[in-house]
Amino acid sequence: MANKPPYTITERAADSLAKIVEVVTRLKYATGFSRDIRLHRENRLRTIHASLAIEGNSLTLGEVRTIIDGKLVTGGGTEIAEVKNAYAAYDRLMSFDPYAVKDFLKAHALMMRGLIKEAGQFRNGDVAVFDGTVPVHIGARPQFVPMLVEELFTWARASSLHPVLKSAILHYEIETIHPFADGNGRMGRLWQMLLLAQWNPLFAWIPIESLLYRQRPEYYRAIEEARHNNDSAVFIEFTLAAVLRSIIEQEKHQVEHYDEHDVEHYVGLSDAQCTLLRAMSSAELTRRELFGRLGIRGDSRAYRRHIDPLISAGLIEMTLPDKPKSRLQKYRLTEKGRAACGEISL
């Protein structure tokens, strides 16, 4: 196994992990969150706004929403580009392998496109994080960055550690290595969400970054304390507490605003998605067969637009989830998908 990063799993972290598993299970099976497409979109916008705001982007949530809707806003071109880039990166989230360096670089290329010359590349020079004029962290020397990232991902792929714990460790290690000339914070948060969403797709729609933004001093302090200790334990504790609080907030929102059986949860489905659900109501279908029902070419863009949201919402599932690109892959309705078919009169 590749070099293991320095970390300790404390009792507090273990307790948070157990509670995360419990609450996310309730969120998935005892609320309408997984099928609330409109809330998913709003949470994605909140995620983008918060992750960029942590880095100093001054655009409001409303302005971020306006930009994604394709309308004009008054603001700096760089900040607007940051929003569009982040939306593109998060939109591709579930297509990335969290342990593949090439996908890590692809995601960075999307996140930083047009913002820095080295978008999609590891940095060629030294980099430091400053508090005013005082350097508080110096990233790894550039010649060691590719090796360090490769070792980190190799360890993570082979490790049997719970994905929630691994997500926090990778987030911290990415910030410590600081592999890019810019965008390291954005990539650390994106990659933690990716690992969480690979474990449970609901996490693709939970705005953990919003809580990190509200707790910026504690977020930075956890990173610095972990560096001082040469052990990510305190960062793991902080991050898992943030994950737990985020899903509790989503559960509370569901309880306060929605009836569990309210069919309005399904109004966010497009006509095309309704057609796809109807097509799967009587048989398992291949990707080609599904898009044949729509009369369109099933390219990657169409897949991300029509199929990915249905999988993330728990309405459909792959017949071979461990082999997503298999030529034998088919798609079928879940129990929730069948309920949706009945409730929205497909």
Backbone hydrogen bonds, N-H to C=O, Kabsch-Sander energy under -0.5 kcal/mol:
donor,donor_aa,acceptor,acceptor_aa,energy
7,Y,5,P,-0.6
10,T,8,T,-0.9
14,A,10,T,-2.4
15,D,11,E,-2.4
16,S,12,R,-2.2
17,L,13,A,-2.5
18,A,14,A,-2.2
19,K,15,D,-2.0
20,I,16,S,-2.6
21,V,17,L,-2.3
22,E,18,A,-1.8
23,V,19,K,-3.0
24,V,20,I,-2.8
25,T,21,V,-1.4
26,R,22,E,-1.7
27,L,23,V,-2.8
28,K,24,V,-1.9
29,Y,25,T,-2.5
30,A,26,R,-3.0
35,R,32,G,-1.2
36,D,33,F,-1.6
37,I,35,R,-1.6
37,I,265,H,-0.8
40,H,36,D,-2.2
41,R,37,I,-2.1
42,E,38,R,-2.2
43,N,39,L,-2.9
44,R,40,H,-2.2
45,L,41,R,-2.1
46,R,42,E,-2.1
47,T,43,N,-2.4
48,I,44,R,-2.3
49,H,45,L,-2.7
50,A,46,R,-2.5
51,S,47,T,-2.6
52,L,48,I,-2.1
53,A,49,H,-2.4
54,I,50,A,-2.2
55,E,51,S,-0.6
55,E,52,L,-0.6
56,G,53,A,-1.6
57,N,52,L,-2.3
64,V,60,T,-2.3
65,R,61,L,-2.4
66,T,62,G,-2.1
67,I,63,E,-2.4
68,I,64,V,-2.2
69,D,65,R,-1.6
70,G,67,I,-1.7
71,K,66,T,-2.4
75,G,73,V,-0.7
80,I,76,G,-2.0
81,A,77,G,-2.3
82,E,78,T,-2.3
83,V,79,E,-1.6
84,K,80,I,-2.3
85,N,81,A,-2.8
86,A,82,E,-2.5
87,Y,83,V,-2.4
88,A,84,K,-2.0
89,A,85,N,-2.3
90,Y,86,A,-2.8
91,D,87,Y,-2.2
92,R,88,A,-1.1
93,L,90,Y,-1.2
95,S,92,R,-2.4
96,F,93,L,-1.6
100,A,97,D,-1.9
101,V,99,Y,-0.6
104,F,100,A,-1.8
105,L,101,V,-2.3
106,K,102,K,-2.0
107,A,103,D,-2.6
108,H,104,F,-1.8
109,A,105,L,-2.3
110,L,106,K,-1.9
111,M,107,A,-2.6
112,M,108,H,-2.5
113,R,109,A,-0.5
113,R,110,L,-0.6
115,L,112,M,-2.3
116,I,112,M,-1.3
119,A,116,I,-1.1
121,Q,118,E,-2.1
123,R,179,P,-2.4
129,V,137,H,-3.3
131,D,134,V,-3.2
132,G,130,F,-0.6
133,T,131,D,-0.7
134,V,131,D,-1.6
136,V,129,V,-3.3
137,H,129,V,-1.5
139,G,127,V,-2.2
139,G,137,H,-0.5
140,A,177,I,-1.3
144,F,141,R,-2.1
145,V,141,R,-0.8
145,V,142,P,-0.7
148,L,144,F,-2.5
149,V,145,V,-2.6
150,E,146,P,-2.3
151,E,147,M,-2.6
152,L,148,L,-2.2
153,F,149,V,-2.6
154,T,150,E,-2.4
155,W,151,E,-2.5
156,A,152,L,-2.4
157,R,153,F,-2.5
158,A,154,T,-1.8
159,S,155,W,-2.2
165,L,162,H,-0.6
166,K,162,H,-2.5
167,S,163,P,-2.4
168,A,164,V,-1.2
169,I,165,L,-2.0
170,L,166,K,-2.8
171,H,167,S,-1.9
172,Y,168,A,-2.3
173,E,169,I,-2.8
174,I,170,L,-2.6
175,E,171,H,-1.8
176,T,172,Y,-2.0
177,I,173,E,-3.0
178,H,174,I,-2.2
187,M,183,G,-2.2
188,G,184,N,-2.4
189,R,185,G,-2.1
190,L,186,R,-2.4
191,W,187,M,-2.6
192,Q,188,G,-1.6
193,M,189,R,-2.1
194,L,190,L,-2.2
195,L,191,W,-2.1
196,L,192,Q,-2.3
197,A,193,M,-3.0
198,Q,194,L,-2.2
199,W,195,L,-1.4
200,N,196,L,-2.8
203,F,200,N,-2.3
204,A,201,P,-1.8
205,W,202,L,-2.1
206,I,203,F,-1.1
208,I,206,I,-2.2
210,S,207,P,-1.1
211,L,207,P,-0.8
211,L,208,I,-0.7
212,L,208,I,-1.9
213,Y,209,E,-2.5
214,R,210,S,-1.8
215,Q,211,L,-1.5
216,R,213,Y,-1.2
219,Y,215,Q,-2.5
220,Y,216,R,-2.8
221,R,217,P,-2.3
222,A,218,E,-2.3
223,I,219,Y,-1.7
224,E,220,Y,-2.5
225,E,221,R,-2.7
226,A,222,A,-2.1
227,R,223,I,-2.1
228,H,224,E,-2.4
229,N,225,E,-2.1
230,N,226,A,-0.9
231,D,226,A,-1.9
232,S,6,P,-1.9
234,V,231,D,-0.6
236,I,232,S,-2.7
237,E,233,A,-2.6
238,F,234,V,-2.3
239,T,235,F,-3.0
240,L,236,I,-2.6
241,A,237,E,-1.9
242,A,238,F,-1.9
243,V,239,T,-2.6
244,L,240,L,-2.6
245,R,241,A,-2.4
246,S,242,A,-2.2
247,I,243,V,-2.1
248,I,244,L,-2.1
249,E,245,R,-2.2
250,Q,246,S,-1.7
251,E,247,I,-2.3
252,K,248,I,-2.6
253,H,249,E,-2.3
254,Q,250,Q,-2.0
255,V,251,E,-2.3
256,E,252,K,-2.4
257,H,253,H,-2.0
258,Y,254,Q,-2.1
262,D,259,D,-2.2
265,H,262,D,-1.7
266,Y,263,V,-2.1
267,V,264,E,-1.5
269,L,266,Y,-1.9
274,C,270,S,-2.2
275,T,271,D,-2.2
276,L,272,A,-2.1
277,L,273,Q,-2.4
278,R,274,C,-2.3
279,A,275,T,-2.2
280,M,276,L,-1.7
281,S,278,R,-1.1
282,S,279,A,-0.6
285,L,331,Y,-2.1
290,L,286,T,-2.4
291,F,287,R,-2.3
292,G,288,R,-1.8
293,R,289,E,-1.3
293,R,290,L,-0.6
294,L,290,L,-0.8
295,G,291,F,-1.0
296,I,291,F,-2.0
299,D,297,R,-1.8
303,Y,299,D,-2.3
304,R,300,S,-2.4
305,R,301,R,-1.9
306,H,302,A,-2.6
307,I,302,A,-0.5
307,I,303,Y,-1.7
308,D,303,Y,-2.2
310,L,307,I,-0.6
311,I,307,I,-2.1
312,S,308,D,-3.0
313,A,309,P,-2.0
314,G,311,I,-1.5
315,L,310,L,-2.4
316,I,310,L,-1.2
317,E,332,R,-2.3
319,T,330,K,-2.4
323,K,320,L,-2.0
326,S,323,K,-2.0
329,Q,326,S,-1.6
331,Y,285,L,-2.6
332,R,317,E,-2.2
333,L,280,M,-0.6
334,T,315,L,-2.2
338,R,334,T,-2.3
339,A,335,E,-2.1
340,A,336,K,-2.4
341,C,337,G,-2.3
342,G,338,R,-1.7
343,E,339,A,-2.5
344,I,340,A,-2.5
345,S,342,G,-0.6
346,L,341,C,-1.7
